[in-house]
Amino acid sequence: MGDEDRGGRLPHRVAGAARTGPYPSGSALSGELRQRIQAAVAAERSTEGSRDQEVTSPSVRGAVRGKRKRFATVPAGRAPQPVLTVSAEPVAEDEVTEWLASAEPAPAESAAVGTSPPSQDPSQDPSQDPSQAGARLAAQILVVVLVIGLLTAAAVRHFVLSPGSGAPGDALIGQEAAARNAAAAWVVQQVSHDVTVSCDPVTCAALRTHGFPSHDLLALGPTSSYPVGSAVVVETAAVQGWYGTSLAAAWAPAVLASFGSGPSAITVRVVARHGAATYQIALAAAQATGEAAGDALLTDPRITVPPPASGQLTEGLVDSRLLRALSALAGRQPFSVVQFGNVGPGVSADVPLRFADLTEDSQVASLSDDAYVQAVRAYLSGLNASFRPASMTTVTLPDGQVVLRVEFAAPSPLTASASQGSS
């Protein structure tokens, strides 16, 4: 056939192109024509990266006869694709040259028709969908916002709660520590070491540090039941969080002492073993018994009781153990009662008064102050353990008067049916 002398096969013609005449004969594609074709191909490849540049070879420019590659209008961001003009006339040699040159796309043209190098970074691809770039940017902004939020929260927690930061949280931590230490010191000094005290673990540790017996401490927790087996409960913010207001309202109505305020407040309470209602009944019975004992003391000529102490006796507000100790002392030594009272800030008004300040009766004074104190201490220390004072100390009152304070430990016993832990 005529194509066999050409030294190789020509590429297939573009699909859909009309052909109205035969291909040029074999003699038309001489060696000179092949050289021209190869020169055109080399010129076309030298223009990579210039998608819309015309063929610059002088020999080809004339053969093309003004036929150019035309580019369709494409959206922004996408490379234009070349559109070849197909003539219905017979194929000329110059058309074959253009056809052959365009049959092997350059790399730039390959990118234009959707073929991108595998190693190309998608983020650098100019044909990437703008909506994907927007989504990526939004995700990056969200990550930055989250990181800033976490760092801000950490900074706030550090400066508010960490010790030494000088922030308000330090003041709260300091107030809690001060209230806890004050409460622990008070409990060790004022509460009997023969009763059980309930507390949160931190407060129990503070009580042990101050000297309260470990075997008399009951550590509470989030799942603990009401501490009805204890005589006293130390109510901190943690304990209140576990029991709410029901502890004070139903099981520990009487306050022995309070320390601190607000979130750092700590309250030492008497536990009502059988509930608040039963505790109030027992308290009323104890006051009735105290009224009778108080009236008996007021009629004893060896005891001097000025007001308002005399009124406290007649109202039955004095601890029953203290009444029995004073009655026994009156049989050995005349004395004067300066006042009754309780040691403990914020103590409930109906809690029995646990101490009495005593002096020697001035009308029958026969001993020096030191001798008087020693005589009273010696006698009271020998009493039965049930009404033996927990402490006897010399105290100077605000007016400068020196007295002997005879004091009993908390909590006060009520009656045989009393609902508190020490009954």
C-alpha positions as CSV (number, residue, x, y, z in Angstrom):
1,M,0.0,0.0,0.0
2,G,1.0,3.6,-0.4
3,D,1.7,4.1,3.4
4,E,4.4,1.4,3.5
5,D,7.1,3.7,1.9
6,R,6.7,6.4,4.5
7,G,9.0,4.8,7.2
8,G,6.3,4.7,9.9
9,R,2.6,5.0,10.6
10,L,0.9,8.3,11.0
11,P,-1.3,8.9,14.0
12,H,-5.0,8.4,13.7
13,R,-6.9,11.4,12.6
14,V,-9.1,13.2,15.1
15,A,-12.4,11.4,15.5
16,G,-15.2,13.0,13.7
17,A,-13.1,14.8,11.1
18,A,-14.4,14.7,7.6
19,R,-12.3,13.4,4.8
20,T,-13.3,14.4,1.3
21,G,-10.2,13.4,-0.6
22,P,-7.3,10.9,-0.4
23,Y,-4.2,11.3,1.7
24,P,-1.2,12.6,-0.1
25,S,0.8,10.1,-2.0
26,G,3.9,8.5,-0.7
27,S,6.1,10.7,-2.9
28,A,4.6,13.8,-1.2
29,L,6.1,12.8,2.1
30,S,9.7,12.9,1.1
31,G,12.7,13.1,3.3
32,E,12.6,16.9,3.2
33,L,9.0,16.7,4.5
34,R,10.0,14.5,7.4
35,Q,12.7,16.9,8.4
36,R,10.1,19.7,8.3
37,I,7.8,17.6,10.5
38,Q,10.5,16.8,13.0
39,A,11.5,20.5,13.1
40,A,7.9,21.5,13.8
41,V,7.6,18.9,16.6
42,A,10.8,20.2,18.2
43,A,9.5,23.7,18.0
44,E,6.2,22.8,19.5
45,R,7.9,21.0,22.5
46,S,10.1,24.0,23.1
47,T,7.1,26.1,24.0
48,E,6.1,24.0,27.2
49,G,4.4,26.2,29.8
50,S,3.0,28.6,27.1
51,R,-0.4,27.2,26.5
52,D,-1.8,29.8,24.1
53,Q,1.4,30.6,22.1
54,E,1.2,30.1,18.3
55,V,3.6,27.8,16.4
56,T,6.8,29.9,15.9
57,S,8.6,27.9,13.2
58,P,8.7,30.0,10.0
59,S,8.3,27.0,7.8
60,V,5.2,25.8,9.6
61,R,3.7,29.3,10.1
62,G,3.2,29.6,6.3
63,A,1.9,26.1,5.9
64,V,-0.7,26.5,8.6
65,R,-2.3,29.4,6.6
66,G,-3.5,31.3,9.6
67,K,-5.0,28.2,11.3
68,R,-4.4,28.6,15.1
69,K,-5.3,26.7,18.2
70,R,-8.3,28.2,19.8
71,F,-9.1,27.9,23.5
72,A,-12.6,27.7,24.9
73,T,-13.5,30.0,27.7
74,V,-13.1,28.1,31.0
75,P,-13.8,29.1,34.7
76,A,-11.2,30.9,36.6
77,G,-8.6,28.7,38.2
78,R,-8.7,26.0,35.5
79,A,-6.2,25.8,32.6
80,P,-7.6,26.3,29.2
81,Q,-7.9,23.3,26.9
82,P,-6.8,23.6,23.3
83,V,-9.5,23.1,20.6
84,L,-8.2,22.0,17.2
85,T,-9.9,23.3,14.1
86,V,-10.7,20.5,11.7
87,S,-11.1,21.4,8.1
88,A,-13.3,19.6,5.7
89,E,-10.8,20.1,2.9
90,P,-8.3,17.4,1.9
91,V,-5.5,16.9,4.3
92,A,-2.4,18.9,3.3
93,E,1.1,18.3,4.4
94,D,1.1,21.3,6.6
95,E,-2.1,20.0,8.3
96,V,-0.3,16.7,8.9
97,T,2.5,18.6,10.5
98,E,0.2,20.5,12.9
99,W,-1.7,17.3,13.5
100,L,1.4,15.3,14.3
101,A,2.8,18.0,16.6
102,S,-0.5,18.1,18.6
103,A,-0.9,14.3,18.8
104,E,1.6,14.1,21.7
105,P,0.6,16.7,24.3
106,A,3.2,18.5,26.2
107,P,3.2,18.4,30.0
108,A,1.4,21.7,30.3
109,E,-1.4,20.5,28.0
110,S,-1.7,17.2,30.0
111,A,-2.4,19.3,33.1
112,A,-5.0,21.2,31.1
113,V,-7.0,18.1,30.3
114,G,-7.0,16.9,33.9
115,T,-3.9,14.8,34.1
116,S,-1.7,16.0,37.0
117,P,1.7,14.6,38.1
118,P,1.3,12.1,40.9
119,S,3.9,13.9,43.1
120,Q,2.2,17.3,42.8
121,D,1.0,18.8,46.2
122,P,-2.8,19.1,46.2
123,S,-2.5,22.3,48.2
124,Q,-0.5,23.9,45.3
125,D,-2.9,22.7,42.6
126,P,-4.4,25.8,41.0
127,S,-7.3,23.7,39.8
128,Q,-8.4,22.8,43.3
129,D,-12.0,23.4,44.2
130,P,-12.3,26.7,46.1
131,S,-14.9,25.2,48.5
132,Q,-12.3,22.6,49.7
133,A,-9.8,25.3,50.4
134,G,-12.4,27.2,52.4
135,A,-13.3,24.2,54.4
136,R,-9.6,23.5,55.2
137,L,-9.2,27.2,56.3
138,A,-12.3,26.9,58.5
139,A,-11.0,23.7,60.1
140,Q,-7.6,25.4,60.8
141,I,-9.4,28.4,62.4
142,L,-11.5,26.1,64.6
143,V,-8.3,24.2,65.8
144,V,-6.7,27.5,66.7
145,V,-9.8,28.7,68.6
146,L,-9.9,25.4,70.6
147,V,-6.2,25.6,71.5
148,I,-6.6,29.2,72.7
149,G,-9.6,28.2,74.8
150,L,-7.8,25.3,76.4
151,L,-4.8,27.5,77.2
152,T,-7.0,30.2,78.6
153,A,-8.8,27.7,80.9
154,A,-5.5,26.3,82.1
155,A,-4.2,29.8,82.8
156,V,-7.3,30.8,84.8
157,R,-7.2,27.6,86.8
158,H,-3.5,28.1,87.5
159,F,-3.8,31.7,88.6
160,V,-7.0,31.2,90.6
161,L,-6.4,27.9,92.3
162,S,-2.7,27.3,92.4
163,P,-0.9,28.3,95.6
164,G,1.5,31.2,95.4
165,S,-0.1,32.8,92.4
166,G,-1.4,35.7,94.4
167,A,-4.9,35.2,92.9
168,P,-8.2,35.2,94.8
169,G,-8.0,31.4,94.8
170,D,-5.0,31.6,97.1
171,A,-7.0,33.6,99.6
172,L,-9.8,30.9,99.6
173,I,-7.3,28.1,100.1
174,G,-5.6,30.1,102.9
175,Q,-9.0,30.7,104.6
176,E,-9.9,27.0,104.4
177,A,-6.6,26.0,105.9
178,A,-6.9,28.5,108.7
179,A,-10.5,27.5,109.5
180,R,-9.5,23.8,109.5
181,N,-6.6,24.3,111.8
182,A,-8.6,26.4,114.2
183,A,-11.4,23.8,114.2
184,A,-9.0,20.9,114.8
185,A,-7.2,22.7,117.7
186,W,-10.6,23.5,119.2
187,V,-11.9,19.9,119.0
188,V,-8.7,18.6,120.5
189,Q,-9.0,21.0,123.4
190,Q,-12.8,21.0,124.0
191,V,-14.2,17.7,122.8
192,S,-13.9,14.6,124.9
193,H,-11.3,12.1,123.7
194,D,-13.6,9.3,124.8
195,V,-16.2,9.9,122.0
196,T,-16.1,9.4,118.3
197,V,-15.7,12.4,116.0
198,S,-16.7,12.2,112.3
199,C,-14.9,14.3,109.7
200,D,-13.7,14.3,106.1
201,P,-10.3,12.7,105.4
202,V,-8.4,16.0,105.3
203,T,-9.9,17.3,108.6
204,C,-9.3,13.9,110.2
205,A,-5.7,14.2,109.3
206,A,-5.6,17.7,110.8
207,L,-7.2,16.4,114.0
208,R,-4.6,13.6,114.3
209,T,-1.8,16.2,113.7
210,H,-3.2,18.3,116.6
211,G,-3.3,15.3,118.9
212,F,-6.8,13.8,118.7
213,P,-6.7,10.0,119.1
214,S,-6.8,8.2,115.7
215,H,-9.1,5.4,117.0
216,D,-11.8,7.9,117.9
217,L,-11.9,9.4,114.4
218,L,-14.4,8.3,111.7
219,A,-13.5,9.4,108.2
220,L,-16.5,10.1,106.0
221,G,-16.8,9.9,102.2
222,P,-19.3,10.5,99.4
223,T,-21.0,7.1,100.0
224,S,-21.0,7.3,103.8
225,S,-24.3,7.0,105.7
226,Y,-25.2,9.6,108.3
227,P,-22.7,9.5,111.2
228,V,-25.2,8.6,113.9
229,G,-22.6,6.5,115.7
230,S,-20.5,9.5,116.4
231,A,-21.0,12.1,119.2
232,V,-19.6,15.0,117.1
233,V,-19.3,15.7,113.4
234,V,-17.1,18.4,111.9
235,E,-19.1,19.8,109.0
236,T,-16.8,21.1,106.2
237,A,-17.7,22.1,102.6
238,A,-16.9,18.5,101.6
239,V,-19.2,17.0,104.3
240,Q,-22.0,19.4,103.4
241,G,-21.6,18.5,99.7
242,W,-22.1,14.8,100.6
243,Y,-25.2,15.3,102.9
244,G,-26.6,18.7,101.9
245,T,-28.6,20.5,104.5
246,S,-30.2,17.3,105.9
247,L,-27.3,16.7,108.2
248,A,-27.8,19.9,110.1
249,A,-31.6,19.8,110.0
250,A,-32.2,16.2,110.9
251,W,-29.1,14.6,112.5
252,A,-26.8,17.3,113.9
253,P,-28.9,20.3,115.0
254,A,-26.8,21.8,117.7
255,V,-23.6,23.8,117.0
256,L,-20.7,23.6,119.4
257,A,-18.4,26.0,117.5
258,S,-18.0,27.6,114.1
259,F,-14.9,28.8,112.2
260,G,-14.5,30.7,109.0
261,S,-17.2,32.0,106.8
262,G,-18.6,31.4,103.3
263,P,-17.1,28.5,101.3
264,S,-14.4,28.0,104.0
265,A,-16.8,27.8,106.9
266,I,-16.4,24.8,109.3
267,T,-19.0,23.9,111.9
268,V,-18.6,21.5,114.8
269,R,-21.9,19.9,115.6
270,V,-23.5,17.6,118.2
271,V,-24.8,14.4,116.5
272,A,-28.4,13.4,117.4
273,R,-28.3,9.6,117.3
274,H,-32.0,9.2,117.1
275,G,-32.8,12.3,115.1
276,A,-33.3,16.0,115.8
277,A,-36.8,15.6,117.3
278,T,-35.6,13.1,119.9
279,Y,-32.6,15.3,120.7
280,Q,-34.8,18.3,121.5
281,I,-37.0,16.2,123.8
282,A,-33.9,15.0,125.7
283,L,-32.5,18.6,125.9
284,A,-35.8,19.8,127.4
285,A,-35.7,17.0,130.0
286,A,-32.1,17.9,130.9
287,Q,-33.1,21.5,131.3
288,A,-35.9,20.6,133.6
289,T,-33.5,18.6,135.8
290,G,-31.0,21.4,135.7
291,E,-33.6,23.9,137.0
292,A,-34.1,21.8,140.2
293,A,-30.4,21.4,140.8
294,G,-29.8,25.1,140.2
295,D,-32.5,26.1,142.7
296,A,-30.7,23.9,145.3
297,L,-27.4,25.7,144.7
298,L,-28.9,29.1,145.0
299,T,-30.2,28.2,148.5
300,D,-26.8,27.0,149.7
301,P,-25.2,29.7,152.0
302,R,-21.7,28.6,151.0
303,I,-22.2,29.6,147.4
304,T,-22.5,33.2,146.1
305,V,-24.0,33.5,142.6
306,P,-24.6,37.1,141.3
307,P,-26.7,37.8,138.3
308,P,-26.8,36.9,135.4
309,A,-25.3,33.6,136.6
310,S,-28.2,33.1,139.0
311,G,-30.7,33.4,136.1
312,Q,-28.8,30.7,134.1
313,L,-29.1,28.3,137.0
314,T,-32.8,28.8,137.4
315,E,-33.4,28.3,133.7
316,G,-31.6,25.0,133.8
317,L,-29.0,26.0,131.2
318,V,-25.9,24.7,133.1
319,D,-24.4,21.3,132.3
320,S,-25.5,18.6,134.7
321,R,-22.0,17.5,135.4
322,L,-20.9,21.0,136.4
323,L,-23.9,21.3,138.7
324,R,-23.0,18.1,140.6
325,A,-19.3,19.2,140.9
326,L,-20.3,22.6,142.3
327,S,-22.7,21.0,144.8
328,A,-19.9,18.6,146.0
329,L,-17.4,21.5,146.2
330,A,-19.8,23.6,148.3
331,G,-19.6,21.0,151.1
332,R,-15.8,21.5,151.4
333,Q,-15.0,25.1,150.4
334,P,-17.1,28.3,150.1
335,F,-16.8,30.0,146.7
336,S,-18.4,32.6,144.4
337,V,-19.5,32.0,140.8
338,V,-18.5,34.8,138.5
339,Q,-20.1,33.5,135.4
340,F,-21.2,30.4,133.4
341,G,-20.4,29.9,129.8
342,N,-19.2,27.9,126.8
343,V,-16.0,28.1,124.9
344,G,-16.7,28.1,121.2
345,P,-17.6,30.9,118.7
346,G,-21.1,30.6,117.2
347,V,-22.3,28.0,119.8
348,S,-26.1,27.4,119.8
349,A,-28.0,29.2,122.6
350,D,-29.6,26.0,124.0
351,V,-26.3,24.0,124.3
352,P,-25.7,23.5,128.0
353,L,-23.1,25.8,129.6
354,R,-19.9,23.7,130.3
355,F,-17.7,26.0,132.4
356,A,-17.9,28.1,135.6
357,D,-15.4,30.8,136.7
358,L,-14.9,30.6,140.4
359,T,-13.2,32.8,143.1
360,E,-12.9,32.5,146.8
361,D,-15.8,34.0,148.7
362,S,-14.6,37.4,149.9
363,Q,-16.7,37.2,153.1
364,V,-15.0,34.1,154.4
365,A,-11.7,34.3,152.6
366,S,-9.0,32.5,154.6
367,L,-6.6,31.4,151.9
368,S,-4.3,33.2,149.5
369,D,-5.2,33.0,145.8
370,D,-2.7,30.3,145.1
371,A,-3.7,28.2,148.1
372,Y,-7.3,28.6,147.1
373,V,-6.7,27.4,143.6
374,Q,-4.7,24.4,144.8
375,A,-7.3,23.4,147.3
376,V,-10.2,23.5,144.7
377,R,-8.2,21.6,142.2
378,A,-7.2,18.9,144.6
379,Y,-10.8,18.3,145.7
380,L,-12.4,18.3,142.3
381,S,-9.7,16.0,140.9
382,G,-10.7,13.3,143.3
383,L,-14.4,13.3,142.3
384,N,-16.1,10.5,140.5
385,A,-15.1,10.3,136.9
386,S,-18.6,11.0,135.7
387,F,-18.5,14.6,137.0
388,R,-14.8,15.2,137.3
389,P,-13.8,18.4,135.4
390,A,-11.9,18.0,132.1
391,S,-9.7,21.0,133.0
392,M,-9.1,23.6,135.7
393,T,-7.1,26.6,134.6
394,T,-6.4,30.1,135.9
395,V,-7.9,32.7,133.6
396,T,-7.7,36.5,133.6
397,L,-11.0,38.1,132.6
398,P,-11.2,41.3,130.5
399,D,-11.8,43.4,133.6
400,G,-8.5,42.0,135.1
401,Q,-10.1,39.7,137.6
402,V,-8.3,36.4,138.0
403,V,-10.5,33.3,138.3
404,L,-10.3,29.5,138.3
405,R,-12.1,28.1,135.3
406,V,-13.7,24.7,135.9
407,E,-14.7,23.2,132.6
408,F,-16.2,20.0,131.2
409,A,-15.6,18.5,127.8
410,A,-18.2,18.6,125.0
411,P,-20.7,17.3,124.3
412,S,-22.8,17.6,127.4
413,P,-24.8,14.5,128.4
414,L,-28.5,15.0,128.5
415,T,-30.5,12.2,130.1
416,A,-30.5,8.4,130.0
417,S,-32.7,8.7,126.9
418,A,-30.5,11.3,125.3
419,S,-30.0,10.9,121.6
420,Q,-26.4,12.0,121.4
421,G,-23.5,9.7,120.9
422,S,-22.0,10.2,124.4
423,S,-25.1,9.1,126.3
